[in-house]
Every structure is written in C-alpha cells, then in structure tokens.
C-alpha cells in the first residue's frame, strides 16, 4: 500500500514538474555552419555563418573571427540575422590563405549562455 | 549518488520509517513550489565547461550540479542459490540552492524474482546529498566538485533496503581533452569524468538472533557492515564535440548529438573481513542529448566473478530542468 502511495506521489510530482509554466528551448548549440567546422576552403568566404538549434538573443550574442595571432580579421559586423534568429553571422574581407578561428558566445532566448570555437582553413 | 553498492548486498529485516519518507517528499514539494518565488530570470549552464558538454551518465555520478531529473532502469541476473533476476528503477532529482551548490534526492524501486519462485520488492532507502561545484575552468574544460551522500537506513522496504545508514563524502571531476594540440585533433572530443569516495556505515555490524534447531538454543549471527571505497570513472567520446568544434564530418541526426560512453563503476571493500576485494562493472553505452532531455542505453559487464556472471542492461532518461523551466524550478533558488 505504501509503495502504491509513493508511486502515485512520484507520478504527481513529475506531472507537476511538466505542468509548470516557462517551457523553453534551452541552451543553444551550433547545428551547422559555413564554412564548415574544420573545413579547408579554396576561395575566401564572404562571411561566417553559424546556424544554431535555438533562437538567439541578439543583444548578447557575439561572433568574432581571428587569425593565428589572435587578431580579429572580420568586418566587426557580427550579429544575429534579423530575419532568422537562429543564424549568427559576420562578414569577412578577402582573407589570405591561412587558418582562422571562429569564436562565438551566444545567449538563447531563455537566458542560457553557451560559447565555443572552431577553425577553418583558406588554401 | 549513483555508484551502486555491490558488496554487502544482503538485506536485513527491520521496521521501516515511512513517516520520514513522507516528510522528505513534502519538503521536496515545498522546495519545488517556492523556488519560482526566488528564481532569477537568467539560468546557468548544466554540465558545460567552455566547449564541453558533459552528459549525465548511467551509474557514475556527474561532476556538476544542476537542476535535473533522471530515471534509470537497470536489469540483470544474479547467480547464486537461488539465482535471481533483478530490476531497479532509480529516480534522481537535483535542485540548486545557489548556482554552484545544490541538493540531490535519490530513490529506487527494486524488484527481485528468485528461481525458486519467491520474490522481494519495494523501495530502497531514501538518499539525500549535497554537492558543491567549486571549479569550472572553461578554457581547460575542467569541472571539479565535492559532495556528501546520506542513505537513510530504515526508510526503505525491509525486504530490499539496508537497516543502517551510510554517509559517503565524494570528490568528482570532469575533464575534456579539447585543449590537446591540433595534431591529434580527433582525440579532442574525448573526455573523462570520475568520482571517488568512501561509504561509512553508521552501524558497524548487525546482530541477528536465530533459533538453532540442532542445539535447541538461540544463536547470534553477526554481520559486519563494511566501509566501501567507491571509485568510478567514465571515458567519453562526443560526436557533438567532433561536429561542433573539431571537424564537421557530415553526421546526420541523431548521430550528431550522440556521445559514446564507457563507465567503470567500482567498489573496493576497506573493512577487515573482505579487505581489498573489488567488484564493479564496465558499462559501454550511448547517450543522445537533445535540447531538454537525454536518452541513454548501456550494457553492464561484470569485471570479475565476484561482480556477477551475466550481462545487465541500463536505460536512462534524463530531463534538463534548467532548460525546461529556466524561469522557475530550473533556476537556483538564490542567485
């Protein structure tokens, strides 16, 4: 009998958890990008584009592209695309061959912050 | 804490304390209902250090504290006379009081069916714990924490639960290998986590009085409760990490959100009767981490004859409450 009561209480607790308001999309992680993570491209890309798996908060989401010396080489116009809030993008000038590092730091719509980096090459 | 005790698994018959369990469940309700009052608007990350996302694993406890809820189903066969089939359903709930400190509650329903037709079932003892994540180094993908777990003896069903309590101070760590050089790029998705602690029983021995039919007297049967060194670690290879930070190899869903995990939960007896005897399992498995929940499945292979002779199975479903309810129960109570 006690087991039955405990099981019911646990089930009730679980349903209450699921019924609480404020369901959100959670942490935002990259889904795919252009150039791709670790890719070696032959032509300098016009920009870096990262599509996330959730909506981003434009005010607090940043993207920077650096060369191997840690110097920012992007056009400084990193932003969340106004018409697609899962897309973080930044423009690039015509870059010489080399290895470049993309650093991103985003806040999802529910306030969770995630950050990360990846590299790509221009041959 | 989730490291399963295999040594000294014999159970004892005493009166339970159902009122204590009810009181604790009521307290849990109070915490859950009042937490939105204090909840801040922004929530912190769960199991994340820099580029690294550490998933919740099966039986080796995580190195981080977060708002989470887990169900773990475990099934195996145990040899002996009579042999048995055992199924456990474990429930874990963690609640952060502060961003890096929180409480954990765990409970398990156990069912054991013996080959002679008899069975034993019921709730295991209620477990309460606290954990402090004192280090999060994003650059080195390193997390460290300390905690204590208290299994309250006598709160479970007498058929399956211990009659005595155990206190287990623990140390936890998680380290991603993302800081390895580019020359070994494909090793960068690797990570290790671990847990180390000693379980101290609050009673050193159990004394049972049994009637000896041969002598016609009452004999005392003394059973020593052992101190157990719990040590376990996991080795993980994150396909998520590979795709997101090392090399996009074009993995489709659901593979690009998978993490390959091998667990090594071990227990070594520290008490005089069986000093140095080690039991444990190797649990190779796969975890899939979604936006707000995680699934996992693993095999359970005994490391030696003392640990069993058959392969068990583990199934995990885990909810990231901080993602599901960031503005209410998924946030720390005090920020």
Contacts between the chains, C-beta under 8 A, distances in Angstrom:
chain1	res1	chain2	res2	distance
A	2	B	18	5.6
A	3	B	109	7.3
A	3	B	121	7.8
A	3	B	122	6.1
A	3	B	123	6.4
A	3	B	157	7.3
A	6	B	21	7.1
A	6	B	25	7.7
A	6	B	123	6.2
A	7	B	109	7.6
A	9	B	25	5.7
A	10	B	91	6.5
A	10	B	107	8.0
A	13	B	25	7.7
A	13	B	28	7.1
A	13	B	29	6.9
A	13	B	32	7.5
A	14	B	69	7.5
A	16	B	32	7.1
A	17	B	32	7.2
A	17	B	69	6.7
A	17	B	319	7.8
A	17	B	321	7.1
A	17	B	324	8.0
A	17	B	325	7.6
A	17	B	329	6.7
A	18	B	324	8.0
A	20	B	36	7.6
A	20	B	325	5.3
A	20	B	328	5.4
A	20	B	329	5.7
A	21	B	325	7.9
A	21	B	327	7.8
A	21	B	328	6.6
A	22	B	325	5.0
A	22	B	326	6.4
A	22	B	327	4.1
A	22	B	328	4.9
A	22	B	330	7.8
A	23	B	324	6.0
A	23	B	325	6.9
A	24	B	323	6.6
A	24	B	324	7.1
A	24	B	325	7.6
A	24	B	326	5.2
A	24	B	327	7.7
A	25	B	291	6.2
A	25	B	292	8.0
A	25	B	323	7.7
A	26	B	291	4.5
A	26	B	292	5.0
A	26	B	320	6.3
A	26	B	322	7.9
A	26	B	323	3.0
A	26	B	324	7.3
A	26	B	326	7.8
A	27	B	45	6.6
A	27	B	46	7.7
A	27	B	48	7.2
A	27	B	291	7.5
A	27	B	320	8.0
A	27	B	323	6.1
A	29	B	53	7.5
A	29	B	240	7.3
A	29	B	244	6.4
A	30	B	244	5.0
A	32	B	248	6.8
A	33	B	248	7.3
A	36	B	248	4.0
A	37	B	243	6.6
A	37	B	244	6.3
A	37	B	245	6.5
A	37	B	246	6.7
A	37	B	247	6.0
A	37	B	248	4.1
A	38	B	185	7.4
A	38	B	246	5.9
A	38	B	247	3.4
A	38	B	248	6.2
A	39	B	248	6.8
A	53	B	291	6.5
A	54	B	291	6.8
A	110	B	43	7.0
A	110	B	323	7.6
A	110	B	326	4.3
A	110	B	327	7.4
A	111	B	41	6.1
A	111	B	42	3.9
A	111	B	43	5.6
A	111	B	326	5.8
A	111	B	327	8.0
A	112	B	42	7.9
A	112	B	43	5.7
A	112	B	44	7.8
A	112	B	45	6.5
A	112	B	322	7.5
A	112	B	323	6.9
A	112	B	326	6.6
A	113	B	45	6.7
A	114	B	45	6.8
A	114	B	48	6.6
A	115	B	50	7.0
A	115	B	51	7.7
A	115	B	138	7.4
A	116	B	50	7.4
A	116	B	51	4.6
A	116	B	244	6.4
A	116	B	245	5.9
A	117	B	51	6.7
A	117	B	245	6.7
A	118	B	244	6.9
A	118	B	245	5.1
A	118	B	246	7.4
A	119	B	182	7.8
